[in-house]
Structures are given as structure tokens and as C-alpha cells.
Amino acid sequence: MIRVTKVEARHDSENRTGKLHFWFKGETVVDHMFNRFNEPYKAVKPLLPEILAQAGVVGLEKASWSQKCGCSCGCSPGFKLNGATYEGDTQFTVYVDLECVGNEIETPINN
């Protein structure tokens, strides 16, 4: 089971559309970089309605996983949030801290 522990949304004028990036508790920056191609995004996607509600994001039409969401080199994967707005703005980023409880899913820090 994955538990959401922290959600924060910020305006980001460099984005054309909303973005969402997540990290797991206990995951270091080195872990995150090493495992960026193995993120368990399919297990996180069902949590998006809860996460976006906590962040105050509305109007989501489609959430798409993108390996190059935050950077063209692929170092910061995340979800592109098409159609969504935060405080009336489409240019924002949501940052999410997650915790894996048990070993039901394989994450970079429990495998």
C-alpha cells in the first residue's frame, strides 16, 4: 500500500501544463536518480484524485506519465496534468511525498 504523506502545489511559470513529481520516504537523491526509469507510476496513478484534491488542483482531463516531464534528459519523470488548474492557473507543479507500507508493490527502496 502506498500512503500519501505530503502534498504541495506551487505556481511554476516555466510549465505549459501542470506537472506532478513524487518521491518515496527513505529515497535519497542518489536513489531517485538511479531509479528514475523504474518508478512505480502505475501504482501511484490511482492516488492522483486524492493527491490533486489535497493540492487544490481541479479540472484534470488526463494524467500522462512522462519520463521527461521535468527535463528533456529524463532525469525528472512525472505526470503531466492536462486540463488541470491550480488557483486558476495551468502553470504549476505538485510535489508529493509517499510512503510504501508493506511490500505489496515493488518500489526502488523496498526491492
C-alpha positions as CSV (number, residue, x, y, z in Angstrom):
1,M,0.0,0.0,0.0
2,I,1.2,3.5,-0.8
3,R,0.4,6.3,1.6
4,V,0.5,10.0,0.7
5,T,2.4,11.9,3.4
6,K,2.8,15.3,2.0
7,V,1.4,17.3,-1.0
8,E,2.5,20.8,-2.0
9,A,1.5,22.7,-5.2
10,R,3.4,25.7,-6.5
11,H,3.0,28.1,-9.4
12,D,5.6,27.5,-12.0
13,S,5.8,29.9,-14.9
14,E,8.2,27.6,-16.9
15,N,5.5,24.9,-17.3
16,R,2.9,24.9,-20.1
17,T,0.8,22.4,-18.3
18,G,0.6,21.1,-14.7
19,K,3.1,18.6,-13.6
20,L,3.4,16.2,-10.7
21,H,6.6,14.7,-9.2
22,F,6.7,12.2,-6.4
23,W,9.3,10.7,-4.0
24,F,9.2,7.8,-1.6
25,K,10.1,8.2,2.1
26,G,13.7,7.0,2.6
27,E,14.6,7.6,-1.0
28,T,17.8,9.6,-1.3
29,V,18.6,11.9,-4.3
30,V,21.0,9.3,-5.5
31,D,18.3,6.6,-5.2
32,H,15.9,8.8,-7.1
33,M,18.3,9.5,-9.9
34,F,19.4,5.8,-10.1
35,N,15.8,4.5,-10.1
36,R,14.2,7.2,-12.3
37,F,13.5,4.8,-15.1
38,N,11.8,2.3,-12.6
39,E,9.4,4.5,-10.7
40,P,6.2,2.6,-9.9
41,Y,3.9,5.1,-11.6
42,K,1.2,2.6,-12.3
43,A,0.7,2.1,-8.6
44,V,0.7,5.8,-7.9
45,K,-1.7,6.8,-10.7
46,P,-4.8,5.6,-8.8
47,L,-3.9,8.0,-6.0
48,L,-4.0,11.1,-8.2
49,P,-7.6,12.1,-7.4
50,E,-6.7,12.1,-3.7
51,I,-3.4,13.9,-4.3
52,L,-4.9,16.6,-6.6
53,A,-7.8,17.2,-4.2
54,Q,-5.3,17.8,-1.3
55,A,-3.3,20.2,-3.5
56,G,-6.4,22.1,-4.6
57,V,-5.9,21.2,-8.3
58,V,-9.2,20.9,-10.3
59,G,-10.3,20.1,-13.9
60,L,-8.0,17.2,-14.7
61,E,-8.8,15.8,-18.1
62,K,-5.9,13.4,-18.5
63,A,-2.8,12.4,-16.5
64,S,0.0,11.1,-18.6
65,W,3.3,9.6,-17.3
66,S,6.3,11.2,-18.9
67,Q,9.9,10.1,-18.4
68,K,10.9,13.7,-19.5
69,C,8.2,15.6,-17.6
70,G,10.6,17.9,-15.8
71,C,13.6,17.9,-18.1
72,S,14.5,16.8,-21.6
73,C,17.2,14.4,-20.4
74,G,14.8,12.2,-18.5
75,C,16.2,13.0,-15.0
76,S,12.9,14.1,-13.5
77,P,10.0,11.9,-14.6
78,G,6.4,12.7,-13.5
79,F,2.8,13.1,-14.6
80,K,1.7,15.8,-17.0
81,L,-1.7,17.0,-15.8
82,N,-3.6,18.1,-18.9
83,G,-6.5,20.4,-18.4
84,A,-5.9,20.8,-14.7
85,T,-5.6,24.2,-12.9
86,Y,-4.2,25.3,-9.6
87,E,-5.7,28.6,-8.3
88,G,-6.9,29.3,-11.9
89,D,-3.5,28.8,-13.4
90,T,-2.3,25.9,-15.7
91,Q,1.3,26.6,-14.9
92,F,2.0,24.7,-11.7
93,T,3.9,21.8,-10.2
94,V,2.7,19.4,-7.5
95,Y,5.3,17.8,-5.3
96,V,4.3,14.6,-3.4
97,D,6.0,12.6,-0.7
98,L,4.9,9.0,-0.5
99,E,5.5,6.1,1.9
100,C,5.3,2.4,1.0
101,V,3.6,0.4,3.7
102,G,4.4,-3.3,3.4
103,N,5.8,-4.9,0.3
104,E,2.8,-5.2,-1.9
105,I,4.4,-3.2,-4.7
106,E,7.9,-3.1,-5.8
107,T,9.4,0.4,-5.3
108,P,13.0,1.5,-5.7
109,I,13.5,1.4,-1.9
110,N,11.9,-1.9,-1.0
111,N,13.2,-4.2,-3.7
